[in-house]
Amino acid sequence: MEQLNQYYTKSIYGDKLIQSLNLTRPKVALDIGFGSGNLLHAAKRRWNDLSLVGVDVDNENIANARSKKLIQAVELNGFDPSLPEIIYERFGPIDLLVGNPPYYSRELDTDAKTILKSIGLLDCLSKHIKKVPAELIFLAQNLRILSKVGELGLIVPAGLVSGEGG
């Protein structure tokens, strides 16, 4: 099986992230690569009437979520350039996105370029670069999906924000 670079968020961190958000009444929360669903469950603890949607490529996570019937689990690749259209078509506008991205260097392939270009990040990269942090593409994909009035809460390494290596 392909290495999925999965990092499951502990509940305490999910609760802290969710408590830091400013939304008052989100309708739909989405987590791309939801894993065990801890971030979505934290959101549900804060906003009880929230609909939860999770996208994941790991069929074990999908099966687990479907058996518990709390998360509308969709088996899709979070790095698919058509993901925003698929999500919008199935669930409408998404006003809350949460996530903990995979951490690895990813080839700057056509899909990655499409995602980055669509929000204006491709031009920020050197033309000679061959690989980029997967979390950068993940951030771009989330921004593509987020509604204009929504809020995004991601757990990312400090280096992505500060530009410093760790």
Backbone bond lengths (Angstrom), bond angles and torsions (degrees), N, CA, C in turn:
res aa  C-N    CA-C-N  psi(-1)  N-CA   C-N-CA  omega(-1)  CA-C   N-CA-C  phi
1 M - - - 1.454 - - 1.526 109.42 -
2 E 1.306 116.51 139.67 1.456 122.59 178.60 1.527 109.80 -62.19
3 Q 1.342 115.89 140.63 1.458 120.78 176.50 1.529 108.23 -67.47
4 L 1.336 117.76 123.87 1.452 121.78 -175.33 1.526 113.14 -96.99
5 N 1.347 117.70 -4.57 1.464 120.55 179.25 1.525 111.57 51.52
6 Q 1.327 115.93 53.06 1.456 121.44 -177.25 1.531 110.34 -90.64
7 Y 1.327 114.99 136.86 1.455 122.29 176.89 1.517 107.20 -132.74
8 Y 1.322 115.95 109.79 1.456 120.52 -176.33 1.525 109.87 -86.46
9 T 1.307 115.07 129.37 1.458 122.23 -176.50 1.517 110.45 -81.80
10 K 1.325 115.99 130.72 1.463 120.56 176.13 1.522 108.86 -69.85
11 S 1.325 115.77 148.01 1.468 121.63 -177.31 1.519 112.82 -55.60
12 I 1.312 118.16 -39.84 1.465 120.85 -177.81 1.534 111.42 -60.06
13 Y 1.348 116.75 -38.16 1.465 120.18 179.08 1.516 111.69 -74.71
14 G 1.317 115.69 -35.90 1.465 119.60 175.92 1.519 111.08 -62.58
15 D 1.329 116.88 -43.60 1.466 120.74 178.62 1.527 111.02 -62.86
16 K 1.323 117.24 -41.39 1.477 120.83 178.99 1.535 110.65 -63.43
17 L 1.314 116.31 -44.50 1.464 119.90 178.80 1.528 110.50 -60.48
18 I 1.314 116.95 -48.96 1.465 121.61 -177.20 1.527 110.81 -63.59
19 Q 1.322 117.99 -40.28 1.464 120.43 179.65 1.527 112.28 -65.73
20 S 1.331 117.51 -22.77 1.467 120.53 -179.13 1.529 112.79 -81.13
21 L 1.325 117.79 -9.13 1.459 121.43 -177.08 1.526 111.40 -80.48
22 N 1.329 116.19 153.31 1.465 121.95 -174.57 1.524 115.03 -100.98
23 L 1.319 118.10 -10.09 1.466 119.62 -178.78 1.524 110.37 -58.16
24 T 1.332 115.83 145.93 1.462 118.40 179.35 1.527 112.43 -100.15
25 R 1.345 117.26 -38.31 1.470 119.37 -178.10 1.514 111.53 -146.29
26 P 1.329 118.33 67.54 1.469 118.71 177.25 1.527 110.26 -65.41
27 K 1.324 114.82 151.40 1.469 119.90 -179.75 1.526 112.09 -98.98
28 V 1.345 116.15 -41.89 1.462 120.66 -176.25 1.524 109.32 -132.37
29 A 1.335 115.48 128.77 1.465 121.50 175.65 1.521 108.46 -110.89
30 L 1.319 115.88 138.30 1.460 122.14 -179.97 1.519 109.62 -127.14
31 D 1.317 115.78 138.98 1.465 122.47 172.85 1.527 106.74 -128.92
32 I 1.329 115.49 117.04 1.469 120.93 175.94 1.522 106.91 -84.70
33 G 1.312 116.49 121.29 1.464 120.69 -175.11 1.520 109.22 76.42
34 F 1.335 116.22 51.27 1.466 121.65 -169.85 1.518 114.83 -69.57
35 G 1.319 118.75 -17.19 1.472 120.84 176.65 1.508 112.79 58.43
36 S 1.328 116.98 -118.01 1.466 121.73 -179.91 1.525 111.66 -84.98
37 G 1.321 117.68 -7.24 1.458 121.18 176.16 1.520 115.27 86.23
38 N 1.323 118.21 11.44 1.463 120.17 -175.29 1.527 113.67 -59.80
39 L 1.324 118.23 -38.12 1.465 119.31 179.02 1.529 111.40 -67.88
40 L 1.321 116.71 -40.35 1.463 119.84 177.24 1.523 111.23 -66.87
41 H 1.321 117.38 -39.49 1.470 120.64 177.95 1.530 110.79 -64.22
42 A 1.329 116.89 -37.28 1.468 120.69 176.94 1.530 109.99 -63.05
43 A 1.333 116.41 -41.21 1.468 120.50 177.97 1.526 110.51 -63.27
44 K 1.312 116.70 -40.42 1.471 121.28 -179.81 1.532 111.05 -66.42
45 R 1.333 116.77 -33.14 1.468 119.88 177.07 1.533 110.31 -65.25
46 R 1.314 117.25 -33.55 1.465 120.31 179.75 1.526 111.87 -82.14
47 W 1.341 116.70 -44.08 1.464 121.41 -178.15 1.529 108.04 -120.17
48 N 1.300 116.85 96.16 1.459 122.67 -171.68 1.522 114.11 -61.96
49 D 1.334 118.56 -32.31 1.470 120.65 -176.58 1.525 113.25 -92.25
50 L 1.299 116.79 18.82 1.461 124.04 -178.02 1.530 111.21 -80.10
51 S 1.339 117.01 135.78 1.468 121.71 172.30 1.525 108.18 -86.78
52 L 1.313 116.98 135.94 1.461 122.45 -177.19 1.517 110.76 -109.12
53 V 1.339 115.59 130.77 1.461 121.91 177.49 1.521 107.60 -127.62
54 G 1.323 116.13 131.97 1.453 120.78 177.41 1.514 111.17 -127.87
55 V 1.322 115.29 135.55 1.460 122.39 175.63 1.521 107.08 -112.20
56 D 1.310 117.19 134.33 1.464 121.17 178.50 1.524 109.42 -156.20
57 V 1.337 116.07 153.71 1.461 120.64 175.57 1.530 111.50 -96.47
58 D 1.318 116.57 -12.38 1.466 121.51 -177.55 1.527 109.07 -86.16
59 N 1.343 115.42 111.41 1.467 118.76 -176.07 1.529 112.84 -65.10
60 E 1.326 118.45 -21.96 1.476 120.18 174.66 1.528 110.36 -67.19
61 N 1.330 117.27 -42.77 1.463 120.44 177.38 1.524 110.79 -63.96
62 I 1.317 116.45 -39.72 1.467 121.35 178.61 1.527 110.10 -62.82
63 A 1.317 116.76 -50.08 1.466 121.17 -178.95 1.529 111.36 -61.30
64 N 1.308 116.48 -42.58 1.463 121.73 178.81 1.523 111.01 -59.59
65 A 1.327 116.35 -48.41 1.462 121.05 -179.11 1.524 111.28 -64.74
66 R 1.314 115.95 -42.31 1.471 119.17 -179.34 1.522 111.61 -65.00
67 S 1.316 117.32 -34.16 1.471 119.97 179.80 1.527 111.32 -68.85
68 K 1.326 116.87 -30.28 1.480 120.54 -179.63 1.530 112.07 -87.43
69 K 1.320 117.43 -17.13 1.470 124.67 173.84 1.532 114.65 59.25
70 L 1.337 117.64 27.32 1.468 120.70 176.97 1.529 111.77 -101.20
71 I 1.326 114.83 -28.77 1.463 121.65 -177.75 1.527 108.25 -115.79
72 Q 1.335 116.45 131.99 1.462 120.32 171.93 1.528 105.92 -78.08
73 A 1.314 115.92 98.36 1.462 122.26 -173.07 1.520 111.16 -89.97
74 V 1.339 114.78 130.61 1.458 121.86 -178.67 1.520 108.00 -123.98
75 E 1.331 115.69 124.18 1.463 119.99 179.55 1.520 109.85 -86.97
76 L 1.340 115.45 97.94 1.457 122.84 179.47 1.522 108.89 -145.25
77 N 1.311 115.07 161.15 1.454 121.71 175.75 1.529 108.42 -83.47
78 G 1.314 117.31 121.16 1.455 121.76 -179.80 1.514 113.96 -63.66
79 F 1.331 117.20 -16.10 1.459 121.88 179.03 1.522 112.75 -99.99
80 D 1.317 117.47 15.69 1.464 121.82 176.65 1.525 108.57 -78.28
81 P 1.337 118.30 123.07 1.463 120.04 -178.80 1.523 114.31 -59.38
82 S 1.331 118.38 -22.74 1.462 120.71 179.93 1.531 112.84 -88.22
83 L 1.327 117.52 2.19 1.470 121.00 -177.62 1.535 113.00 -56.19
84 P 1.332 120.53 -45.19 1.471 118.55 -179.76 1.527 113.49 -56.21
85 E 1.330 117.45 -41.58 1.461 120.98 179.58 1.526 111.03 -67.33
86 I 1.323 116.66 -41.25 1.474 121.15 179.26 1.527 110.12 -61.67
87 I 1.327 116.24 -47.23 1.466 121.05 -178.93 1.526 110.52 -63.14
88 Y 1.327 116.68 -47.13 1.464 119.87 -179.18 1.527 111.29 -60.83
89 E 1.321 115.82 -42.16 1.474 120.25 -179.59 1.527 111.54 -63.02
90 R 1.334 117.13 -39.74 1.470 120.72 -176.48 1.528 113.79 -84.17
91 F 1.341 117.00 -33.50 1.466 119.62 -169.49 1.524 114.43 -126.96
92 G 1.316 117.91 -4.40 1.458 120.47 -177.71 1.518 111.14 77.34
93 P 1.342 116.61 -163.78 1.461 119.28 -177.96 1.532 111.33 -66.29
94 I 1.313 115.09 141.54 1.466 121.51 179.62 1.524 107.73 -106.29
95 D 1.337 115.91 117.73 1.457 118.60 -176.87 1.525 114.05 -101.68
96 L 1.332 117.53 -3.59 1.459 120.54 174.81 1.524 108.93 -141.38
97 L 1.316 115.61 120.39 1.459 121.12 174.12 1.518 107.98 -119.01
98 V 1.320 115.60 133.49 1.456 121.94 176.51 1.525 107.25 -130.70
99 G 1.324 116.92 155.85 1.450 117.20 178.46 1.508 114.22 179.93
100 N 1.311 113.10 162.29 1.451 124.22 174.46 1.528 104.48 -133.83
101 P 1.329 116.77 100.14 1.468 120.04 -170.51 1.520 113.97 -69.34
102 P 1.328 115.15 163.77 1.463 118.98 169.99 1.531 108.60 -71.50
103 Y 1.316 116.63 148.36 1.465 121.19 -177.63 1.523 109.32 -118.58
104 Y 1.318 115.77 106.52 1.459 122.29 175.82 1.524 107.95 -169.49
105 S 1.304 116.52 166.70 1.464 120.61 174.45 1.513 108.05 -85.79
106 R 1.304 115.98 128.81 1.457 122.25 -176.26 1.517 109.84 -116.01
107 E 1.316 115.29 142.95 1.461 120.44 175.76 1.523 109.41 -58.44
108 L 1.304 116.68 139.18 1.453 121.61 175.05 1.531 107.68 -84.53
109 D 1.331 114.58 72.92 1.457 121.49 -177.15 1.530 110.31 -88.04
110 T 1.312 116.02 -174.99 1.467 121.22 -177.23 1.521 111.64 -59.94
111 D 1.338 118.20 -43.18 1.466 120.62 179.64 1.519 111.06 -62.36
112 A 1.335 116.90 -46.53 1.465 120.66 179.80 1.521 110.58 -61.67
113 K 1.316 116.94 -43.07 1.468 120.78 179.04 1.530 111.23 -62.19
114 T 1.322 116.96 -41.33 1.462 121.13 179.52 1.525 110.71 -60.96
115 I 1.329 116.78 -46.17 1.471 121.86 -179.19 1.529 110.17 -63.91
116 L 1.326 116.68 -48.49 1.463 120.49 -178.34 1.529 112.11 -65.57
117 K 1.321 116.32 -40.45 1.468 120.57 -178.70 1.523 111.28 -64.95
118 S 1.320 116.96 -36.61 1.463 120.50 -174.86 1.522 113.27 -64.22
119 I 1.326 118.10 -21.31 1.473 119.39 176.78 1.530 111.75 -115.14
120 G 1.327 116.80 10.18 1.454 120.88 174.49 1.514 116.31 85.89
121 L 1.325 118.13 14.42 1.465 120.20 -179.52 1.521 113.84 -90.59
122 L 1.312 118.44 -19.73 1.465 120.17 -177.17 1.528 110.70 -62.15
123 D 1.315 117.35 -39.19 1.464 121.10 -179.33 1.530 112.64 -68.49
124 C 1.312 117.39 -13.61 1.474 121.49 179.01 1.529 112.07 -82.36
125 L 1.317 117.12 -10.76 1.458 121.80 -176.56 1.523 110.75 -100.17
126 S 1.304 116.01 150.50 1.457 121.59 175.33 1.527 109.70 -60.26
127 K 1.305 116.44 142.52 1.474 121.27 178.57 1.532 111.20 -67.38
128 H 1.337 116.84 -17.08 1.463 121.49 -175.79 1.531 113.25 -96.13
129 I 1.311 116.71 -2.76 1.460 120.42 -176.59 1.535 110.40 -71.67
130 K 1.319 116.74 138.84 1.471 121.76 -179.42 1.538 111.73 -107.81
131 K 1.333 116.50 -28.93 1.463 121.61 -178.87 1.517 109.53 -130.28
132 V 1.337 115.31 150.40 1.459 122.10 177.40 1.521 108.99 -135.92
133 P 1.323 117.38 158.55 1.464 118.85 175.42 1.534 110.14 -63.94
134 A 1.314 116.40 131.29 1.464 120.43 179.87 1.522 110.94 -58.90
135 E 1.342 116.36 -31.61 1.463 118.74 -178.54 1.532 112.31 -66.71
136 L 1.326 117.94 -24.73 1.464 120.84 175.64 1.540 110.24 -68.91
137 I 1.322 116.15 -42.55 1.470 120.23 177.89 1.531 109.51 -67.73
138 F 1.321 116.09 -38.45 1.466 122.05 177.76 1.531 110.34 -60.46
139 L 1.333 116.63 -45.47 1.464 121.18 177.44 1.526 110.07 -59.47
140 A 1.316 116.82 -46.69 1.465 121.22 179.79 1.528 110.85 -60.93
141 Q 1.316 117.36 -43.28 1.470 120.59 -179.58 1.528 110.35 -62.67
142 N 1.328 117.08 -41.59 1.461 120.52 178.64 1.523 110.87 -62.74
143 L 1.319 116.80 -42.24 1.466 120.43 179.21 1.520 111.48 -63.61
144 R 1.323 116.98 -32.85 1.465 121.19 178.54 1.531 111.14 -66.61
145 I 1.321 117.21 -31.47 1.463 122.46 -175.31 1.525 112.29 -87.98
146 L 1.307 117.38 -31.99 1.465 122.84 -173.50 1.527 111.89 -61.80
147 S 1.328 116.22 132.79 1.469 120.02 176.79 1.527 109.49 -68.56
148 K 1.318 116.03 162.59 1.470 121.47 -177.10 1.525 112.75 -62.81
149 V 1.316 117.94 -24.53 1.467 121.40 -179.47 1.533 111.86 -106.17
150 G 1.332 116.34 10.18 1.452 120.59 -175.37 1.510 113.80 -87.72
151 E 1.327 114.26 -178.74 1.453 121.84 179.58 1.522 109.09 -136.76
152 L 1.331 114.84 145.58 1.458 122.68 -176.73 1.521 109.22 -120.27
153 G 1.316 116.12 128.90 1.459 121.36 175.66 1.511 109.15 -126.28
154 L 1.343 117.09 108.47 1.461 121.77 -178.77 1.516 110.90 -120.78
155 I 1.302 115.42 147.29 1.454 122.27 171.37 1.523 105.63 -97.29
156 V 1.324 116.44 112.62 1.465 120.66 -178.50 1.529 109.42 -130.52
157 P 1.332 116.38 156.42 1.455 118.52 177.84 1.534 110.92 -67.77
158 A 1.315 116.34 148.82 1.462 121.51 -177.91 1.523 111.27 -56.07
159 G 1.320 117.61 -33.81 1.459 121.13 -178.21 1.515 113.47 -63.01
160 L 1.325 117.83 -29.40 1.455 120.24 178.27 1.524 110.43 -68.56
161 V 1.328 116.39 -33.09 1.457 121.42 -179.08 1.517 111.26 -85.32
162 S 1.333 116.58 -43.09 1.461 120.27 -173.88 1.523 114.05 -93.54
163 G 1.332 116.58 -20.04 1.457 120.51 -176.65 1.525 113.06 82.68
164 E 1.326 116.88 4.15 1.455 121.06 -179.66 1.521 110.37 -98.52
165 G 1.324 116.52 144.79 1.465 121.11 176.25 1.511 110.18 -79.90
166 G 1.336 115.26 156.80 1.462 118.01 -177.42 1.412 110.99 -113.92
